[in-house]
Amino acid sequence: MSDASSPESPEPSKPRRSWAATVKVYAEPASLRMLALGFSAGLPLLLVLGTLSFWLREAGINRTTIGYLSWVALAYAFKWLWSPLVDRMPLPLLTRVLGRRRSWLLLSQAMIMAGLVGMAFSDPLRALDPIVWCALAVAFGSATQDIALDAFRIESADAERQAALAATYQTGYRLAMIWAGAGALWLAARAQGDVTGYVHSAWQLAYLVMAASMLVGVVTVLCSREPNPKPLVPSKNIGEWLKVALVAPFADFVQRYRWQAALVLALIAVYRISDVVMGIMANPFYVDMGFSKDEVAAVTKVFGVIMTLLGAFIGGVMAMRWGVMRVLMLGAILSAASNLLFAWLATRGHDLTGLTLVVSADNLAGGIASAAFIAYLSSLTNVQYSATQYALFSSMMLLAPKWLAGFSGRFVDAYGYESFFIATACLGLPVLILVALASKVKIGSDR
């Protein structure tokens, strides 16, 4: 007869939650806080990328410059460099009053608001440098907020409630993307009225409203209580700290996959390259094709986001039934093929029906690819280093595509939109080869 504490003894099963109790989790204060903080996290992204590129192109800024300005988003790709500081370093005065997580959240939100206000009062026709520096401040503040918010979410509830917190966070994030995309364009269109051409005051109003919208996150942080963080194990010196924070997660990954690690990392680095490179020129393309702010807002920012969510749901279901690698291959094929649809649209001019069909197909494909890719990245991590390894992987997937995307405007200026979209589709061909090779790698061993 085995002892009750022996490994052979079954663990007592926890009572299953009723449907009513499960649904009530989403109405709990922690879930509602994540809804608001997810909105705060999702708001800045488009304001330094898609919405900004639309504004700049309408102002007559050349596409080469717009492409180079997309490099401000590299802040998201390098956020793992300062994530250990956000995780461990207290802020003078603020941390004593608010706690470690809330102090970093409030500081990053203040940086985002200040940057958006600075962008609002900068006219790209008069001087481009101020808007670039302000956009960098927004991107850096947004990336820092993401780091602090991930820790805040994980520490705010037990493991059973993490799925609910993640779901409400994503809902708030997507709502913010609609507001920062469609909402900003709608506000600018209303402020401009019947005046044709570029009107700076219209964009100024839109960005000031976006800055004020960040108060949703600020008020939520001030009204929240500091979670109970895990105690920090002090490092003896900077060398030990770097080893634990950066070297150990990479060493573990290489040790588990050996020479195949290079193949896996290559796939991570280029899987979304076709979408990312194309996406930088999407809004300038809409402007040059004669689509109005209202048309772009309705089709690409509202309907497009809905199709992305639908694609993510479909991709998740298919991954569970067919396996991640099959859906990863399907997503890569669809993402590259959808760029060819943009090449077709470039020959149509102002075709609203064509825009709706192309954007629907592109966002559906992107949602399927993203769902499979997130599942793939998650499967690669070791539970001992899950947060660090996932952050490194998710940052790595943006680095090469964002760098290459900076040259997208120069390519369009030289060869035109049709050739550009065909070229971005061709960028997806090496991805298919890497997916096929990576499918032979045994994932999750020794985890």
N, C-alpha and C positions, 0 to 999 in steps of 0.2 A: 504494500500500500504506500503510495507516494505521499510525501509531505505536501501540505497545502501550499507551501511557498516554492515548490519545485517547478521547473519549466513545463512539466507534463500537465500540471493542473490548469484547467481552463479558467480564463479570466471571467469574472462576473459580467454578464451582458448588461449594458445600459438600456433603460426603458426607451423605446422609440417615441419620438415626439409625435403628437397629433398634428394634423394638417393646420388646425387653428393656431396651435402654439408655434408652428414653423412660420406661418405667415406673419404672426405678431412680432417676430424678430425684426422684420423690416420697418416696423413702426417704433422700435426702441430708439432712445436718444442717440446711441452710438451709430446706428444706421442712418438716422437723419443727419447727424453731423457729417458722415461720410458723403452723403448726397451733396451737401453744401460745399464741402472741401473738394470733392471731385469736380464741381463746377469751377471752383477757384483754380484747380490744376489744369483743366482743359481750356480755359479762356485764353491764355497768352499765346498758345502755339500758332494758331492761324494768323494772329495779329503781327507776327514777325515773319510769316511765310506767305500763305496764299492771299490773305486779305491785303497785306502790304504790297505784294507784287501786282495786284490789281490796281491799287492806288498809284503806284509808281508808273505803271504803264499808261494809265489814263493821264498822268501828268506829263507824259512824253519822254520819260526816262528810257534810254535804249535798253534793249533786251540783254546785251552783253553785261551791262552794269547790274541789271536785275539778277542775272545768273550769279555773278560774283557775290552779291549781297546775301544770297541764300546761305552763304557760309556762316552767317551768324548762328544758324541752327546747329552748328557743330558743338555748341555748348552742351547740347543734350548727349552727344556722343562721348564727351569727355567728362561727364559728371562723376564718373567713378573715381576720378583723380582726387576730388575734394570730398567725396562721400564719407570717408573715415573721419574727416574733421567735423562735418555736420553731426556725425553720429556720436562723437566723443568730446568735442571741445565746447565748454560753456561760454556764453556771451556775457561780457561785463554788465552788471545791473539787471539786464533783461532775464537772464537765467535764474537769478535769485528771486525775482518777482513772479515769473511765469512758469519756470521749469525749462528743462533742456529742449524738449520737442516744441513746445508752444513758442518759445523765444525765437527759434530758428524759423518757424513758420511765419511768425509776424514780421521778422526782418526781411525774409524773402518776398512776402506780399507787399511790403512797403517799397521794396526795390522795383517790383513789377509795376505798381501804381505810378511811381515817380517816372519810370521809363516810358509808360504809355502817355502820361501827361506831356513829357518832353517831346514824344513823337507827334502829339497833337499840335503842338505849337511850332513844329518844324515844317517848313514848306520845301519839298524836294526841288521845286523849280528855282528857289533862291540859293539853297545850300544843301548838299546831300550829306555832308559829314555829321551834322547834329542828329539826323534821323538814324544814321548808322550806329552811332555810339549809344543812342537811346534804345535802339532795337537790341544791341548787345547786352545792355543792362537788363532788359526784359527777359531775354533768353537765359542769361545767367541766373537771374532771380527765379525764373520758372523752373530751371533744372534743379536749383537748390531746394525749392519748395517740394519738388517731386521726391527728393531724397528724404527730407524731414517728414513728409506726409506718409511715405511707405512705412517708416518706423512708427509714426503715430498710429497708423491703422493697425499694425500688427500688435502693438502693445495696448490697444484700447479695448480688446475683447478676447475671450478664450477662443480656442481652436474651432469649437462648434459654430461660432458666429462669424468666422473669417470669410466664409463664402458669401454671407449676406452683406458684410461690409464691402467686399470686393464688387458685388453686384450693384449696390447703391452708388459706390464710387464711380464705376464705369457709366452708370446712368447719368450722374451729374456731369461727368467728363464729356459725354456725347452731347448733352443739352448745351453745355458751354461752347462746344465746337459749332453747333448750329447758330448760337447767338453771336459768336465772334466771326462767323462766316456770313451766313444769311442776314443776321441781325445788323452787323456793321454795314453791309452793302445797302440794306433797306433804309437804315438811318441816314446814310449819305445821300441816297436817292431822294428821300423825303426832304432833307435839308436843301438839296440843290434845286428842287422844284422843276420848273420848265426851262431853266437855264441850260443851254447846251455847252459841251466842252468841259474843261477841268475847272472845278471850283474848290479851292483849298479849304474854305470855311466849312464845307459839307463834310469833308474828311476829318476836320478838326473836331466837329461836334461828335462824329461817330467814335473817335478814339477817346474823347473825354468821357463819353457814356461808358465805354469799355473799361476805362480806369475806375470809374465809380462802381462798376459792376463787381470789381474785386473786393468791395466792402462786404459782400456776402461771405467771403472767406475770412476776412479780418474780424467781423462780428462773431462768426462761429468760433474762431480761435479764442477770442476774449471771453466768450460765454462757456467754453469747454473747460473741463478740469484736466490737469496734467496726468497722463497715464503713468502707471507704475513701471518704469523701465527696468530692464534686467541690469543687475549690477555689473559695472565695468571692471574687468580684470586689468589692473595697471601694468603697462609694459615697462620693462627695466630700462630700455633705451630706444632710440629712434630706429635702430636696426631691427630689433625684435618686433617693434610695431609694424614696420614695413613687411617683415616676413609673414606675420600673421594676417595682415590686411590684404596684401597683394600677391606675394610670392607663393604662399601655401595653396591658395585656390587654383592658381595656374599649374603648380607642380602636381597637384592631385589630378587635374584633368589630363595632363601629359602622361602621368604614370598609369592612369587607367586605360588610355587609348593608344599610347605609344606612338608609332609612326603614323597611325591613322588619325591622330589628333590634327595633323596638318590638313588632311582632307576635310575633316569636319569644320575646322576653323575657316577654310577657304569657302565652304558652302555658306556658313554663317555670314561671311563678309560680303558675299555678292548676291544672296538669294533675292533681296528686294531691289536690286540695282535698276532693273527695268522700270519699275514704278516710281522710284524716288527721283531718278534723273528726269523722267518725263514730267513728273508732277510740278517741278519748279516753273516750267513754261506753260502750264495749263491756263492759269489766269491771264497772263499776257496774250495767249492765244485767243481766249474768249473776247478780250478787248479788241484785238485786231480783226476778229471775225464780225465785229459789230453788235455783239450781244450786250444788252443793257444790264445795269446792276440788278434790277428786279428779276430779269430772266436768269441770270447766273445764280442769284440767291435762291430762287425757287427750284431750279433744276439740280445744281451741283452741291449746294450747301444743305438743303433740306432733304430732297429726294435722294441725293447721293449718299448722305449719311444713313438714311433708312436702308438703302440697298446694301451698304457696308455691313450693317448690323445683321441683315438677313443672310448675307454671305457668310458672316462669322458663325451664325447658328448652323447653317447648312454644312459648313466646313467642319465644325465640331462634331456633328452627327456622323458625317461620312468618315471622319478620322476614327471614331469609336467603332464603326462597323467594318471599315476596310483597312484600317491601320494608318498610322501617321505618314509613312513614307509614300504610299500611293497618293494620298491627298496632297502631300508636298509636291509631288510631280505634277499632279493635275493643276494645282495652284500656279506653279511656274509656267505651265503651258498657257493657261488662261490669261495670266497677267501680261505675258509677252504678246499674245494674240490681240488683246484688247487695245494695245497701242497701235496696231494696224488699223483698228477702227477709227482712231483719231486721225491717222493719215488719210483715210477716206473722207472724214469730216472736213479736213483742210481743203478738199476740192469742192465742197458744197457751199461755202460761204455762210451766210446767216440762215441756217436751217435749224429751227427750234426743235422740230420733231427728231431730226438727226442727232442733235445735241442730247436730247432726253434718252434716246436709245443707246448712244455711245457711253454716256455717263453711267447709265444703269448697268450696262455690261461690265464696264471698267470697275465700278465700285463693288459689284457682286463678286467679280474675280478677285479683287483685292481682299475682300472679307474672307473668302475661302482660303486664300494663300496665307493671310495673317493668322487665322485660327490654327492651321496646320503648323505654321512656323513657331508659334508660341508653344504649342504642345511639344514640338521637337526640341526647342531650347530647354523646356522644363525637364524633358526626359534625360538631357545631358548632364544635369547638375547632380552633384553629390549632396545629400541632405545635410552634411556637416558644413558645407560652404554654399548652401543654396542661394542665399541673398546676394553674396558677393559674386559668385559665378554667373548668376542670371543677369546681374547688373553689367558685368563685363561683356557677356554675350550680346545683350540687347544694345549696348553701346557700340560694340564692334560691327553689328549689322548696319549701322548708320554711317560709319566712318568713311569707307571707300565710296559708297553711293553719294553721300552729301558732298564729298570733295569733287567727284566727277561732275555732279550736277551744277557746280559753280561755273562750268564751261558751257552749259547748255545754251545760254543766250548767245554766246559767241558763235556756236554752231548754227543756230537758227538764223542769225544775221548773215551768215555766209552761205547757207544752203537752203534755207526756207523750212517751213513747218512740216511739210509732207516728208521730206528727206529725214528730218529730225525724228519724227515719230517712227519711221521705218527703222532708223538706226537704233532707237531705244528698244524696239522689239528684238532686233538682232543681239542686243546685249543679254537677252534672256537665254540664248542658245547654250553658252557655256554652263549656265545654271542647270540645264537639263542633264548634261553629262555628269556634273558634280552630284546631283541628286541620285542618279543611277549608281554611281560609284559608292556614295555614302550609304545607300540602302543595304550594302553588304556588310557594313560595320555593325558589330553587336553593341547595342546601346544599353546602358544601365548596369553593366557588369560591375561587381564589387562596390555596389553603392551602399 
